[in-house]
Amino acid sequence: MHWAFQDRWDKILRLQAIARGDRNAATFLVSEAFNEAGASIVDVHFFSGVRTVLTFEVAPDRVRALEEALVRAGLELDAPSAAVVASAANAHDVELEGTLSITFAEGDPDLKREVPAVPG
């Protein structure tokens, strides 16, 4: 059986990394890495103080530059992420979509996030 969402799902780059040290400093460095590589962060989800998931877009010819910038920013990408980067660098799409899941090794699992009230 083939589901319609699989056509899109299989093309999404899924990267995973570990960040050490201060969560806020690491997040800033990751943001700078995306800017340096010419990639765009389009969405962010925070999961307490231990994980952040970024959704991004990047041109295929900038995927390696993004990987290098993320490593310089202090992220430790796992082996499957390196394989994804290697295959994506040869893609012929105009723009690639991806997610970067960052686990903060020293994160605070009890961190509370303020959720704004929705009017109406």
C-alpha positions in Angstrom: 0.0 0.0 0.0 1.3 3.5 -0.8 0.0 6.6 0.9 0.0 9.9 -0.8 2.0 11.7 2.0 4.9 9.2 1.4 5.8 11.0 -1.9 6.6 14.1 0.1 7.7 12.4 3.3 10.5 10.5 1.6 12.0 13.8 0.3 12.2 15.5 3.7 15.8 15.6 5.1 15.7 14.4 8.7 18.7 15.4 10.7 19.4 14.7 14.3 22.1 16.3 16.5 23.2 16.7 20.1 24.2 20.1 21.5 26.3 20.5 24.6 26.5 23.5 26.9 24.0 26.4 27.3 20.8 25.8 25.4 20.3 29.5 24.5 23.9 29.9 23.3 23.6 26.7 21.2 20.4 27.9 19.7 21.9 31.2 18.7 24.9 29.5 17.1 22.5 27.2 15.1 20.6 30.1 13.9 23.8 31.8 12.7 24.8 28.5 11.0 21.6 28.5 9.0 22.3 32.1 7.9 25.9 31.4 7.0 24.8 28.4 4.9 22.0 30.3 3.1 19.3 28.1 4.5 16.0 29.3 5.9 14.4 28.2 9.2 10.6 28.2 8.5 9.3 26.8 11.8 10.5 26.0 15.3 9.0 23.7 18.0 10.4 23.7 21.6 10.0 20.6 23.7 10.7 21.7 27.3 14.4 22.4 27.6 15.7 19.2 26.2 14.8 19.3 22.5 14.1 21.8 19.7 12.9 20.8 16.2 13.6 23.2 13.4 11.9 22.9 10.0 14.0 24.4 7.2 14.5 24.9 3.5 17.9 24.7 1.7 19.1 24.5 -1.9 20.7 21.2 -2.7 24.0 22.9 -3.5 24.0 24.4 0.1 23.4 21.2 2.0 27.1 20.4 2.6 27.7 24.0 3.7 24.8 23.7 6.1 26.3 20.5 7.6 29.7 22.2 8.0 28.2 25.3 9.6 26.2 23.2 12.0 29.3 21.3 13.1 31.2 24.5 13.5 28.3 25.7 15.7 29.0 22.8 18.0 26.4 20.3 17.0 27.2 16.6 16.9 25.3 15.1 13.9 24.6 11.4 14.1 25.7 9.0 11.3 22.3 8.7 9.6 22.2 12.5 9.3 25.6 12.5 7.6 24.2 9.9 5.1 21.2 12.0 4.4 23.4 15.0 3.7 25.5 13.0 1.3 22.5 11.9 -0.7 20.8 15.3 -0.6 23.8 17.1 -2.0 23.1 15.3 -5.3 19.4 16.2 -5.4 18.0 18.0 -8.4 15.2 19.8 -6.6 15.2 23.6 -6.5 14.6 23.6 -2.8 14.8 20.8 -0.2 12.8 20.7 3.0 14.1 19.3 6.2 13.9 19.0 9.9 16.7 19.3 12.5 16.0 17.7 15.8 18.4 19.1 18.5 18.7 17.3 21.8 20.3 19.5 24.5 22.5 17.2 26.6 22.4 19.5 29.6 18.8 20.7 29.0 16.2 21.3 31.6 13.3 18.7 31.2 11.1 20.7 33.6 11.3 24.0 31.7 7.8 25.5 31.3 6.9 27.4 28.1 4.4 30.2 28.2 1.5 29.5 25.8 -0.2 32.7 24.7 -4.0 32.9 25.1 -5.9 32.8 21.9 -8.5 35.6 21.6 -12.1 34.7 21.1 
